[in-house]
Amino acid sequence: MEFRLARKIDKEKIEKIYNDGSKKLKSLGINQWQGNDKPNLDNFQELINNKNIFVLEDHRKVVSTVIIYDFDIDYEKNLDGKWNSPKPYVALHRIGTLGSEVKKGYGRKVIELAESYARENNFKSVRIDTHRGNKTMQGLLKSLNYKYVGLVYLSGKNERLAFEKILWG
C-alpha cells in the first residue's frame, strides 16, 4: 500500500471516489455531498501545487483519497465548541473510498496515514468534521480515538460535527 500525493493522472479516479461517496450517502438518506455540496475537483491543480490532495493506492489501484490542510477558516471562526489542542493542526477533508472497495479498511487506513503525515510534520492534532447523519464516519472516528468537540458551520451555515485527535502535547 502506498500513501502519496495525488498526480494529474489520478483526477478521474478521485472524481469516481467522490461520485461513489455521493451516491452512497444519498442512498442512506444523508444530504452530505449532495447538490452544490458535492465535492469536485475544480481546484485540482491548486490542490496538487499546494500538496494538499493525497491518494491511497493498493496493488497500483487508487482506492481512497483525502485532502489535508494546515488551516481551515471555518475551524477558526465557525466552531460552537472548543478545540482541545493548540495549533498547529491539520484538517482532513473529503475522505472517500471507491464504492467497489468499501468495507475493506481503506477509510481507516487513509486516516491513519494522514495522522502519520501530521506527526512527521510536527502537527499537534488532527481535526475533522462530518455530517450528523453520517454514523459510519462518526463510528470510525470514535474507534480511532477522535473526540467530539462541538459543531462547526461550514461556510457559516452547513452544520457538521467536529472531532479532534491530539497527537502529542
C-alpha positions in Angstrom: 0.0 0.0 0.0 1.2 3.5 -0.8 0.0 6.8 0.6 1.2 9.6 -1.8 0.4 13.0 -3.2 -2.1 12.8 -6.0 -1.0 13.4 -9.6 -2.8 14.7 -12.6 -3.4 11.1 -13.8 -5.4 10.4 -10.6 -8.1 13.0 -11.3 -10.7 10.7 -12.9 -10.2 8.1 -10.1 -10.7 10.7 -7.4 -13.8 12.0 -9.2 -15.2 8.4 -9.2 -14.5 8.2 -5.5 -16.5 11.4 -4.9 -19.3 10.2 -7.1 -19.5 6.8 -5.3 -19.5 8.6 -2.0 -22.2 11.0 -3.0 -24.4 8.1 -4.2 -23.8 6.0 -1.1 -24.7 8.9 1.2 -27.8 9.7 -0.8 -28.9 6.0 -0.6 -28.7 6.3 3.2 -30.8 9.5 3.2 -27.9 11.7 4.2 -27.7 15.0 2.4 -23.9 15.3 2.8 -22.0 15.6 -0.5 -25.2 16.3 -2.4 -26.1 19.1 -4.9 -23.7 22.1 -4.7 -22.0 20.5 -1.7 -20.8 17.5 -3.7 -17.0 17.5 -3.8 -15.5 18.5 -7.1 -12.0 19.0 -8.4 -12.4 22.5 -9.9 -9.3 23.4 -7.9 -7.4 20.2 -8.6 -4.3 21.9 -9.9 -4.2 24.2 -6.9 -4.5 21.1 -4.6 -1.7 19.4 -6.4 0.5 22.6 -6.4 -0.1 23.1 -2.7 0.5 19.4 -1.9 -2.9 19.1 -0.2 -4.5 16.1 -2.0 -3.4 12.5 -1.3 -4.4 9.1 -2.5 -4.1 5.6 -1.1 -3.0 3.0 -3.7 -3.3 -0.7 -3.2 -1.9 -3.0 -5.8 -1.4 0.0 -8.1 -5.1 1.0 -7.8 -6.2 4.3 -6.3 -8.7 3.2 -3.7 -9.1 6.2 -1.3 -8.4 9.9 -1.1 -8.1 12.7 1.5 -7.3 16.4 1.4 -5.0 17.7 4.1 -4.9 21.4 5.0 -2.8 23.0 7.7 -5.6 25.6 8.3 -9.3 25.8 8.0 -11.1 29.2 8.3 -14.3 27.5 9.4 -12.5 25.7 12.2 -11.1 29.1 13.3 -14.2 31.2 13.1 -17.3 28.9 13.0 -16.9 26.4 15.8 -19.5 26.2 18.5 -17.3 24.4 21.0 -13.6 24.3 21.8 -10.7 22.6 20.3 -8.6 20.6 22.8 -5.2 21.4 21.4 -3.2 24.4 20.3 -2.0 25.0 16.8 -0.5 23.7 14.6 -3.1 21.2 13.4 -4.1 19.5 10.1 -7.7 19.4 8.9 -8.8 16.3 6.9 -11.5 16.8 4.3 -13.2 14.9 1.5 -12.2 11.5 2.7 -13.6 8.9 0.4 -13.2 5.3 -0.8 -14.1 3.8 -4.2 -17.5 2.2 -3.9 -16.2 -1.2 -5.1 -13.6 -1.1 -2.2 -15.7 -0.1 0.8 -15.7 -2.3 3.9 -12.0 -3.2 3.3 -10.5 -0.8 5.9 -9.2 1.8 3.4 -11.1 4.6 5.1 -9.4 3.8 8.4 -6.0 3.3 6.7 -6.1 6.7 4.9 -6.9 8.5 8.2 -4.1 6.6 10.0 -1.7 7.5 7.2 -2.8 11.2 7.3 -2.1 11.1 11.1 1.4 9.7 10.4 1.9 12.6 7.9 0.8 15.0 10.6 3.1 13.5 13.2 6.1 13.5 10.8 5.5 17.2 10.1 5.2 18.2 13.7 1.4 19.0 13.8 -0.1 18.7 17.3 -3.5 17.4 16.3 -5.9 16.3 13.5 -9.2 17.9 13.1 -12.1 16.6 11.0 -15.8 17.2 10.6 -18.7 15.1 9.4 -22.5 15.2 8.8 -24.7 14.5 11.8 -26.3 11.6 9.8 -23.0 10.0 8.8 -22.9 7.4 11.5 -20.3 5.3 9.7 -17.7 8.1 9.7 -18.6 9.0 13.3 -18.1 5.4 14.4 -14.8 5.3 12.5 -13.6 8.5 14.2 -14.5 7.2 17.6 -12.8 3.9 17.0 -9.6 5.9 16.1 -9.9 7.9 19.4 -11.2 11.2 18.0 -13.1 13.3 20.5 -16.2 15.3 19.7 -15.5 19.0 20.3 -18.7 20.7 19.1 -20.4 21.9 16.0 -18.7 23.6 13.1 -20.6 25.6 10.5 -19.0 25.2 7.0 -19.2 28.5 5.2 -21.1 29.7 8.3 -24.2 27.7 7.5 -23.7 23.9 7.0 -23.7 22.3 10.4 -21.2 19.5 11.0 -20.0 17.5 14.0 -16.4 18.5 14.7 -13.8 16.0 16.0 -10.2 16.2 17.1 -7.4 13.8 17.9 -4.4 15.1 19.8 -1.2 13.6 18.5 1.2 15.0 21.1 1.3 17.6 23.9 
